[in-house]
Amino acid sequence: MCENQTDDTRIEDIGDGISVEVSADHGFGMDAILLAAFAAPKAGNSVCDLGTGCGIIPLLWCRTIRDLHIDAVEIQPAAAEMVRRSVRRCRLESRVTVHQADLRQWNTFLEPDSMDVVTMNPPYFAAGSGGVSRSRAARIARHEGEGCSFAEVADAAHGLLRRGGRFSFCHRPERLPDVMEILNNAGLKPDRLRFVHATPASRPSIFLCEATKGGTGEFKVLPPFFCKDEQGKQTKEYKELYRT
């Protein structure tokens, strides 16, 4: 058992000497891996991952981007401590700072207008919608009524970003109209949108979106991401996502 790892957690190797501690309540799925690739910051950027969960997005970036500092914010104490253990185990203390805090109070521990990139894999379900998760940890992660609303996330991202900074996130397609309205109300201009499908014949399961603080550029709908092709085989892009 690794440094203070508990009986309820396990270590997953994600390559290049980087590993992540996960549990039944705090794990990760393909949406987080897609978001990490979609939002990939540049070397030298200041980055903040809101609602970091087990810390998978910062840890994925640390595999390939050396000159990068990431502030990882997580409200749930157990998850934040898991991220701290992963950071220590991978010797990333100089590159990742973990804040066990409410993102709605970001200005009490982070500077305004300080980030080049902000990311979040937010709660997908509006208050009163979606199935009820069994654990409180899962409800906070998945339901706006238990945790923060997307409007609060967008306000935090706007406050943290420099002018021209990028906010990237994933969400469910049925939330797209209200998400776009919230972004515009928060002063974040949507720039890029990409839908993710299991197959070319299936409806999208999530979308990836990037919005810019003070942006004026053209809005682009990118080609869809397909996990499998018409024959049910994994697509080249899907394989590359898990290879990198």
Buried (B, 14 or more C-beta within 10 A) or exposed (E): EEEEBEEEBBBBEBEEEBBBBBBEBBBBEBBBBBBBBBBBBEEEBBBBBBBBBBBBBBBBBBBBBEEBBBBBBBBBEBBBBBBBBBBBBBEBEEBBBBBBBBBBEBEEEBEEEBBBBBBBBBBBBBEEEBEEBEEEBBBBBBBBBBBBBBBBBBBBBBBBBBEEBBBBBBBBBEBBEEBBEBBEEBBBBBBBBBBBBEBEEEEBBBBBBBBBBEBEEEEEEEEEBBBBEEEEEEBEEBEEBEEE
